[in-house]
Amino acid sequence: MLKRRDEGVSPKMIGMHQSSGSTSANISEVLYQEIISGKYKPGMMLPSQRDLASQFEASMASERTALSSLAGVGLFQTKPGKGSLVLSVSTGKSHFDGWLGAA
């Protein structure tokens, strides 16, 4: 699984893990896990796209694709110039599990 740069993973490995799909899919998976685990609770703002791209050492395009995937299943709402607000976890959980291909 893709990890953030600050979790002790070699920067070379970040963004290069392809076993479960594209970089954006891996970022989506990590952010999804952080949202359902409570790291980001409903009502909290996610870090900016630029900050997330930096943390994952990924391109802005990969980060935007990842955020778009999560927003599409209702985990948060993004407003241009404002940021991304986490919504209720139950809103998108079952849909996203299927999207990830989870059994």
N, CA, C and O atoms as a GROMACS GRO file, in nm:
protein
  412
    1MET      N    1   0.084  -0.118   0.000
    1MET     CA    2   0.000   0.000   0.000
    1MET      C    3   0.089   0.124   0.000
    1MET      O    4   0.193   0.127   0.066
    2LEU      N    5   0.047   0.224  -0.074
    2LEU     CA    6   0.117   0.351  -0.079
    2LEU      C    7   0.112   0.417   0.058
    2LEU      O    8   0.007   0.415   0.123
    3LYS      N    9   0.220   0.475   0.101
    3LYS     CA   10   0.223   0.545   0.229
    3LYS      C   11   0.272   0.686   0.208
    3LYS      O   12   0.333   0.718   0.107
    4ARG      N   13   0.244   0.768   0.306
    4ARG     CA   14   0.290   0.906   0.302
    4ARG      C   15   0.440   0.912   0.325
    4ARG      O   16   0.498   0.822   0.385
    5ARG      N   17   0.500   1.017   0.276
    5ARG     CA   18   0.643   1.036   0.291
    5ARG      C   19   0.684   1.036   0.438
    5ARG      O   20   0.792   0.987   0.472
    6ASP      N   21   0.600   1.089   0.526
    6ASP     CA   22   0.636   1.100   0.667
    6ASP      C   23   0.616   0.972   0.747
    6ASP      O   24   0.627   0.975   0.869
    7GLU      N   25   0.586   0.859   0.682
    7GLU     CA   26   0.567   0.732   0.752
    7GLU      C   27   0.689   0.642   0.742
    7GLU      O   28   0.678   0.522   0.765
    8GLY      N   29   0.805   0.698   0.710
    8GLY     CA   30   0.927   0.621   0.710
    8GLY      C   31   0.950   0.536   0.587
    8GLY      O   32   1.035   0.447   0.588
    9VAL      N   33   0.876   0.562   0.481
    9VAL     CA   34   0.894   0.488   0.357
    9VAL      C   35   0.992   0.565   0.270
    9VAL      O   36   0.987   0.688   0.264
   10SER      N   37   1.079   0.494   0.204
   10SER     CA   38   1.175   0.557   0.114
   10SER      C   39   1.103   0.640   0.009
   10SER      O   40   1.007   0.593  -0.051
   11PRO      N   41   1.147   0.765  -0.013
   11PRO     CA   42   1.083   0.849  -0.114
   11PRO      C   43   1.078   0.782  -0.251
   11PRO      O   44   0.989   0.812  -0.331
   12LYS      N   45   1.170   0.695  -0.278
   12LYS     CA   46   1.174   0.624  -0.405
   12LYS      C   47   1.052   0.534  -0.421
   12LYS      O   48   1.003   0.515  -0.532
   13MET      N   49   1.003   0.480  -0.309
   13MET     CA   50   0.890   0.388  -0.313
   13MET      C   51   0.758   0.460  -0.327
   13MET      O   52   0.663   0.405  -0.383
   14ILE      N   53   0.750   0.583  -0.278
   14ILE     CA   54   0.624   0.655  -0.279
   14ILE      C   55   0.586   0.692  -0.421
   14ILE      O   56   0.668   0.748  -0.495
   15GLY      N   57   0.465   0.661  -0.458
   15GLY     CA   58   0.418   0.690  -0.592
   15GLY      C   59   0.459   0.584  -0.693
   15GLY      O   60   0.421   0.592  -0.810
   16MET      N   61   0.537   0.487  -0.651
   16MET     CA   62   0.585   0.386  -0.743
   16MET      C   63   0.517   0.252  -0.722
   16MET      O   64   0.534   0.160  -0.803
   17HIS      N   65   0.441   0.238  -0.615
   17HIS     CA   66   0.377   0.111  -0.583
   17HIS      C   67   0.258   0.092  -0.676
   17HIS      O   68   0.162   0.168  -0.669
   18GLN      N   69   0.263  -0.007  -0.762
   18GLN     CA   70   0.160  -0.025  -0.863
   18GLN      C   71   0.080  -0.155  -0.845
   18GLN      O   72  -0.003  -0.186  -0.930
   19SER      N   73   0.103  -0.230  -0.738
   19SER     CA   74   0.038  -0.360  -0.727
   19SER      C   75  -0.114  -0.353  -0.726
   19SER      O   76  -0.179  -0.446  -0.773
   20SER      N   77  -0.172  -0.245  -0.674
   20SER     CA   78  -0.317  -0.238  -0.673
   20SER      C   79  -0.369  -0.132  -0.770
   20SER      O   80  -0.484  -0.090  -0.758
   21GLY      N   81  -0.287  -0.091  -0.865
   21GLY     CA   82  -0.336   0.002  -0.965
   21GLY      C   83  -0.250   0.125  -0.977
   21GLY      O   84  -0.131   0.125  -0.943
   22SER      N   85  -0.310   0.230  -1.026
   22SER     CA   86  -0.240   0.354  -1.053
   22SER      C   87  -0.205   0.428  -0.924
   22SER      O   88  -0.255   0.396  -0.816
   23THR      N   89  -0.118   0.526  -0.937
   23THR     CA   90  -0.081   0.610  -0.823
   23THR      C   91  -0.204   0.676  -0.765
   23THR      O   92  -0.220   0.681  -0.643
   24SER      N   93  -0.292   0.728  -0.850
   24SER     CA   94  -0.411   0.796  -0.799
   24SER      C   95  -0.502   0.698  -0.725
   24SER      O   96  -0.563   0.735  -0.624
   25ALA      N   97  -0.513   0.574  -0.773
   25ALA     CA   98  -0.595   0.474  -0.703
   25ALA      C   99  -0.534   0.442  -0.567
   25ALA      O  100  -0.607   0.424  -0.469
   26ASN      N  101  -0.403   0.434  -0.560
   26ASN     CA  102  -0.336   0.407  -0.432
   26ASN      C  103  -0.355   0.523  -0.335
   26ASN      O  104  -0.377   0.501  -0.216
   27ILE      N  105  -0.346   0.646  -0.385
   27ILE     CA  106  -0.368   0.763  -0.300
   27ILE      C  107  -0.512   0.762  -0.249
   27ILE      O  108  -0.537   0.790  -0.132
   28SER      N  109  -0.606   0.731  -0.338
   28SER     CA  110  -0.747   0.723  -0.297
   28SER      C  111  -0.765   0.622  -0.186
   28SER      O  112  -0.838   0.647  -0.089
   29GLU      N  113  -0.700   0.508  -0.198
   29GLU     CA  114  -0.712   0.403  -0.097
   29GLU      C  115  -0.659   0.451   0.038
   29GLU      O  116  -0.722   0.429   0.141
   30VAL      N  117  -0.544   0.516   0.038
   30VAL     CA  118  -0.485   0.566   0.163
   30VAL      C  119  -0.576   0.670   0.226
   30VAL      O  120  -0.605   0.664   0.346
   31LEU      N  121  -0.622   0.767   0.147
   31LEU     CA  122  -0.709   0.872   0.201
   31LEU      C  123  -0.841   0.813   0.251
   31LEU      O  124  -0.892   0.855   0.355
   32TYR      N  125  -0.896   0.717   0.178
   32TYR     CA  126  -1.018   0.650   0.221
   32TYR      C  127  -0.997   0.587   0.358
   32TYR      O  128  -1.079   0.605   0.448
   33GLN      N  129  -0.888   0.513   0.374
   33GLN     CA  130  -0.859   0.448   0.503
   33GLN      C  131  -0.843   0.552   0.614
   33GLN      O  132  -0.887   0.529   0.727
   34GLU      N  133  -0.780   0.664   0.583
   34GLU     CA  134  -0.763   0.769   0.684
   34GLU      C  135  -0.896   0.831   0.723
   34GLU      O  136  -0.916   0.868   0.839
   35ILE      N  137  -0.988   0.843   0.628
   35ILE     CA  138  -1.119   0.899   0.658
   35ILE      C  139  -1.200   0.801   0.742
   35ILE      O  140  -1.258   0.840   0.843
   36ILE      N  141  -1.206   0.673   0.702
   36ILE     CA  142  -1.289   0.579   0.779
   36ILE      C  143  -1.228   0.545   0.914
   36ILE      O  144  -1.299   0.505   1.006
   37SER      N  145  -1.095   0.561   0.928
   37SER     CA  146  -1.032   0.534   1.057
   37SER      C  147  -1.049   0.649   1.155
   37SER      O  148  -1.021   0.635   1.274
   38GLY      N  149  -1.096   0.763   1.105
   38GLY     CA  150  -1.119   0.877   1.193
   38GLY      C  151  -1.007   0.979   1.196
   38GLY      O  152  -1.016   1.078   1.268
   39LYS      N  153  -0.902   0.958   1.119
   39LYS     CA  154  -0.797   1.060   1.113
   39LYS      C  155  -0.857   1.191   1.065
   39LYS      O  156  -0.825   1.298   1.116
   40TYR      N  157  -0.944   1.181   0.963
   40TYR     CA  158  -1.020   1.297   0.916
   40TYR      C  159  -1.166   1.270   0.946
   40TYR      O  160  -1.227   1.184   0.884
   41LYS      N  161  -1.221   1.342   1.041
   41LYS     CA  162  -1.359   1.322   1.084
   41LYS      C  163  -1.454   1.412   1.005
   41LYS      O  164  -1.413   1.513   0.949
   42PRO      N  165  -1.583   1.374   1.000
   42PRO     CA  166  -1.681   1.460   0.934
   42PRO      C  167  -1.672   1.602   0.988
   42PRO      O  168  -1.666   1.624   1.109
   43GLY      N  169  -1.672   1.698   0.896
   43GLY     CA  170  -1.661   1.839   0.934
   43GLY      C  171  -1.520   1.893   0.927
   43GLY      O  172  -1.499   2.015   0.928
   44MET      N  173  -1.421   1.804   0.919
   44MET     CA  174  -1.281   1.848   0.909
   44MET      C  175  -1.247   1.876   0.763
   44MET      O  176  -1.308   1.820   0.671
   45MET      N  177  -1.149   1.962   0.744
   45MET     CA  178  -1.098   1.990   0.610
   45MET      C  179  -0.978   1.900   0.584
   45MET      O  180  -0.894   1.879   0.671
   46LEU      N  181  -0.971   1.847   0.461
   46LEU     CA  182  -0.853   1.772   0.418
   46LEU      C  183  -0.741   1.871   0.390
   46LEU      O  184  -0.768   1.988   0.364
   47PRO      N  185  -0.616   1.826   0.394
   47PRO     CA  186  -0.507   1.914   0.352
   47PRO      C  187  -0.530   1.958   0.208
   47PRO      O  188  -0.604   1.893   0.134
   48SER      N  189  -0.466   2.067   0.169
   48SER     CA  190  -0.482   2.116   0.032
   48SER      C  191  -0.429   2.013  -0.068
   48SER      O  192  -0.350   1.926  -0.033
   49GLN      N  193  -0.474   2.025  -0.191
   49GLN     CA  194  -0.428   1.934  -0.295
   49GLN      C  195  -0.276   1.942  -0.310
   49GLN      O  196  -0.210   1.840  -0.328
   50ARG      N  197  -0.222   2.061  -0.303
   50ARG     CA  198  -0.078   2.079  -0.315
   50ARG      C  199  -0.005   2.009  -0.200
   50ARG      O  200   0.097   1.943  -0.220
   51ASP      N  201  -0.058   2.024  -0.078
   51ASP     CA  202   0.004   1.958   0.038
   51ASP      C  203  -0.005   1.806   0.027
   51ASP      O  204   0.092   1.736   0.057
   52LEU      N  205  -0.120   1.755  -0.017
   52LEU     CA  206  -0.134   1.610  -0.033
   52LEU      C  207  -0.040   1.557  -0.140
   52LEU      O  208   0.024   1.453  -0.121
   53ALA      N  209  -0.030   1.628  -0.252
   53ALA     CA  210   0.061   1.585  -0.359
   53ALA      C  211   0.204   1.581  -0.307
   53ALA      O  212   0.280   1.489  -0.340
   54SER      N  213   0.241   1.679  -0.227
   54SER     CA  214   0.375   1.682  -0.170
   54SER      C  215   0.396   1.567  -0.072
   54SER      O  216   0.501   1.502  -0.074
   55GLN      N  217   0.298   1.543   0.014
   55GLN     CA  218   0.310   1.436   0.113
   55GLN      C  219   0.324   1.299   0.048
   55GLN      O  220   0.397   1.213   0.097
   56PHE      N  221   0.253   1.278  -0.063
   56PHE     CA  222   0.258   1.150  -0.132
   56PHE      C  223   0.365   1.147  -0.241
   56PHE      O  224   0.386   1.045  -0.307
   57GLU      N  225   0.432   1.260  -0.259
   57GLU     CA  226   0.530   1.275  -0.366
   57GLU      C  227   0.472   1.230  -0.499
   57GLU      O  228   0.532   1.150  -0.572
   58ALA      N  229   0.354   1.282  -0.528
   58ALA     CA  230   0.281   1.250  -0.650
   58ALA      C  231   0.255   1.379  -0.726
   58ALA      O  232   0.270   1.489  -0.672
   59SER      N  233   0.216   1.365  -0.850
   59SER     CA  234   0.184   1.482  -0.930
   59SER      C  235   0.050   1.539  -0.884
   59SER      O  236  -0.031   1.470  -0.823
   60MET      N  237   0.029   1.667  -0.915
   60MET     CA  238  -0.099   1.730  -0.884
   60MET      C  239  -0.212   1.659  -0.961
   60MET      O  240  -0.323   1.646  -0.910
   61ALA      N  241  -0.182   1.614  -1.082
   61ALA     CA  242  -0.284   1.544  -1.161
   61ALA      C  243  -0.328   1.415  -1.092
   61ALA      O  244  -0.447   1.385  -1.088
   62SER      N  245  -0.233   1.338  -1.038
   62SER     CA  246  -0.267   1.215  -0.966
   62SER      C  247  -0.349   1.247  -0.842
   62SER      O  248  -0.445   1.176  -0.810
   63GLU      N  249  -0.311   1.353  -0.772
   63GLU     CA  250  -0.382   1.392  -0.651
   63GLU      C  251  -0.525   1.436  -0.685
   63GLU      O  252  -0.619   1.399  -0.615
   64ARG      N  253  -0.540   1.515  -0.790
   64ARG     CA  254  -0.674   1.560  -0.831
   64ARG      C  255  -0.761   1.441  -0.870
   64ARG      O  256  -0.880   1.438  -0.836
   65THR      N  257  -0.704   1.344  -0.940
   65THR     CA  258  -0.780   1.225  -0.979
   65THR      C  259  -0.824   1.147  -0.856
   65THR      O  260  -0.938   1.101  -0.848
   66ALA      N  261  -0.734   1.133  -0.760
   66ALA     CA  262  -0.766   1.061  -0.636
   66ALA      C  263  -0.878   1.132  -0.560
   66ALA      O  264  -0.973   1.067  -0.516
   67LEU      N  265  -0.867   1.262  -0.545
   67LEU     CA  266  -0.969   1.338  -0.472
   67LEU      C  267  -1.102   1.335  -0.547
   67LEU      O  268  -1.208   1.326  -0.484
   68SER      N  269  -1.097   1.341  -0.677
   68SER     CA  270  -1.219   1.337  -0.757
   68SER      C  271  -1.291   1.203  -0.737
   68SER      O  272  -1.414   1.199  -0.728
   69SER      N  273  -1.216   1.094  -0.730
   69SER     CA  274  -1.274   0.961  -0.708
   69SER      C  275  -1.345   0.955  -0.574
   69SER      O  276  -1.456   0.903  -0.565
   70LEU      N  277  -1.281   1.006  -0.471
   70LEU     CA  278  -1.340   1.003  -0.337
   70LEU      C  279  -1.459   1.096  -0.326
   70LEU      O  280  -1.559   1.062  -0.263
   71ALA      N  281  -1.450   1.213  -0.386
   71ALA     CA  282  -1.561   1.307  -0.383
   71ALA      C  283  -1.681   1.249  -0.457
   71ALA      O  284  -1.796   1.272  -0.420
   72GLY      N  285  -1.653   1.173  -0.562
   72GLY     CA  286  -1.759   1.112  -0.642
   72GLY      C  287  -1.842   1.011  -0.566
   72GLY      O  288  -1.956   0.984  -0.604
   73VAL      N  289  -1.788   0.954  -0.460
   73VAL     CA  290  -1.864   0.857  -0.380
   73VAL      C  291  -1.917   0.919  -0.251
   73VAL      O  292  -1.972   0.849  -0.166
   74GLY      N  293  -1.901   1.050  -0.238
   74GLY     CA  294  -1.963   1.122  -0.127
   74GLY      C  295  -1.886   1.126   0.003
   74GLY      O  296  -1.946   1.156   0.107
   75LEU      N  297  -1.756   1.099   0.002
   75LEU     CA  298  -1.680   1.105   0.127
   75LEU      C  299  -1.648   1.248   0.168
   75LEU      O  300  -1.631   1.276   0.287
   76PHE      N  301  -1.639   1.336   0.072
   76PHE     CA  302  -1.618   1.477   0.103
   76PHE      C  303  -1.665   1.561  -0.013
   76PHE      O  304  -1.692   1.511  -0.122
   77GLN      N  305  -1.674   1.690   0.013
   77GLN     CA  306  -1.716   1.785  -0.089
   77GLN      C  307  -1.606   1.888  -0.104
   77GLN      O  308  -1.556   1.942  -0.005
   78THR      N  309  -1.568   1.916  -0.228
   78THR     CA  310  -1.463   2.013  -0.255
   78THR      C  311  -1.525   2.138  -0.314
   78THR      O  312  -1.607   2.132  -0.406
   79LYS      N  313  -1.484   2.253  -0.260
   79LYS     CA  314  -1.526   2.381  -0.315
   79LYS      C  315  -1.401   2.456  -0.359
   79LYS      O  316  -1.311   2.478  -0.278
   80PRO      N  317  -1.395   2.494  -0.487
   80PRO     CA  318  -1.277   2.565  -0.537
   80PRO      C  319  -1.242   2.687  -0.450
   80PRO      O  320  -1.328   2.768  -0.417
   81GLY      N  321  -1.117   2.695  -0.414
   81GLY     CA  322  -1.069   2.806  -0.332
   81GLY      C  323  -1.098   2.792  -0.184
   81GLY      O  324  -1.049   2.871  -0.104
   82LYS      N  325  -1.176   2.692  -0.146
   82LYS     CA  326  -1.213   2.671  -0.005
   82LYS      C  327  -1.149   2.548   0.053
   82LYS      O  328  -1.104   2.550   0.168
   83GLY      N  329  -1.143   2.439  -0.024
   83GLY     CA  330  -1.087   2.313   0.025
   83GLY      C  331  -1.187   2.200   0.018
   83GLY      O  332  -1.292   2.211  -0.045
   84SER      N  333  -1.152   2.091   0.085
   84SER     CA  334  -1.233   1.969   0.083
   84SER      C  335  -1.281   1.936   0.223
   84SER      O  336  -1.201   1.912   0.313
   85LEU      N  337  -1.412   1.936   0.241
   85LEU     CA  338  -1.476   1.911   0.369
   85LEU      C  339  -1.520   1.766   0.376
   85LEU      O  340  -1.593   1.719   0.288
   86VAL      N  341  -1.476   1.693   0.479
   86VAL     CA  342  -1.513   1.553   0.498
   86VAL      C  343  -1.660   1.546   0.539
   86VAL      O  344  -1.705   1.617   0.629
   87LEU      N  345  -1.734   1.459   0.469
   87LEU     CA  346  -1.875   1.436   0.499
   87LEU      C  347  -1.888   1.311   0.585
   87LEU      O  348  -1.788   1.255   0.628
   88SER      N  349  -2.008   1.267   0.609
   88SER     CA  350  -2.032   1.146   0.686
   88SER      C  351  -1.965   1.027   0.620
   88SER      O  352  -1.978   1.007   0.499
   89VAL      N  353  -1.893   0.947   0.697
   89VAL     CA  354  -1.823   0.830   0.645
   89VAL      C  355  -1.922   0.731   0.586
   89VAL      O  356  -1.891   0.668   0.484
   90SER      N  357  -2.038   0.717   0.645
   90SER     CA  358  -2.136   0.619   0.595
   90SER      C  359  -2.189   0.657   0.458
   90SER      O  360  -2.245   0.572   0.388
   91THR      N  361  -2.172   0.781   0.417
   91THR     CA  362  -2.223   0.826   0.288
   91THR      C  363  -2.160   0.750   0.172
   91THR      O  364  -2.231   0.710   0.079
   92GLY      N  365  -2.030   0.730   0.175
   92GLY     CA  366  -1.964   0.671   0.060
   92GLY      C  367  -1.901   0.535   0.083
   92GLY      O  368  -1.850   0.477  -0.012
   93LYS      N  369  -1.903   0.482   0.204
   93LYS     CA  370  -1.827   0.362   0.235
   93LYS      C  371  -1.860   0.242   0.146
   93LYS      O  372  -1.769   0.186   0.084
   94SER      N  373  -1.984   0.202   0.138
   94SER     CA  374  -2.015   0.082   0.062
   94SER      C  375  -1.985   0.099  -0.087
   94SER      O  376  -1.940   0.006  -0.152
   95HIS      N  377  -2.010   0.217  -0.140
   95HIS     CA  378  -1.980   0.242  -0.281
   95HIS      C  379  -1.831   0.236  -0.306
   95HIS      O  380  -1.787   0.179  -0.407
   96PHE      N  381  -1.751   0.294  -0.217
   96PHE     CA  382  -1.608   0.297  -0.238
   96PHE      C  383  -1.547   0.159  -0.221
   96PHE      O  384  -1.454   0.124  -0.294
   97ASP      N  385  -1.597   0.079  -0.128
   97ASP     CA  386  -1.545  -0.057  -0.112
   97ASP      C  387  -1.558  -0.133  -0.243
   97ASP      O  388  -1.465  -0.203  -0.283
   98GLY      N  389  -1.670  -0.119  -0.310
   98GLY     CA  390  -1.690  -0.186  -0.437
   98GLY      C  391  -1.598  -0.129  -0.545
   98GLY      O  392  -1.547  -0.203  -0.630
   99TRP      N  393  -1.578   0.001  -0.541
   99TRP     CA  394  -1.492   0.066  -0.640
   99TRP      C  395  -1.348   0.017  -0.629
   99TRP      O  396  -1.278   0.004  -0.729
  100LEU      N  397  -1.305  -0.009  -0.505
  100LEU     CA  398  -1.169  -0.058  -0.483
  100LEU      C  399  -1.156  -0.205  -0.521
  100LEU      O  400  -1.045  -0.256  -0.533
  101GLY      N  401  -1.266  -0.272  -0.539
  101GLY     CA  402  -1.262  -0.414  -0.571
  101GLY      C  403  -1.251  -0.500  -0.446
  101GLY      O  404  -1.211  -0.616  -0.454
  102ALA      N  405  -1.287  -0.444  -0.332
  102ALA     CA  406  -1.280  -0.519  -0.208
  102ALA      C  407  -1.386  -0.629  -0.206
  102ALA      O  408  -1.495  -0.613  -0.262
  103ALA      N  409  -1.351  -0.737  -0.143
  103ALA     CA  410  -1.446  -0.849  -0.135
  103ALA      C  411  -1.543  -0.829  -0.022
  103ALA      O  412  -1.630  -0.913   0.000
   0.00000   0.00000   0.00000
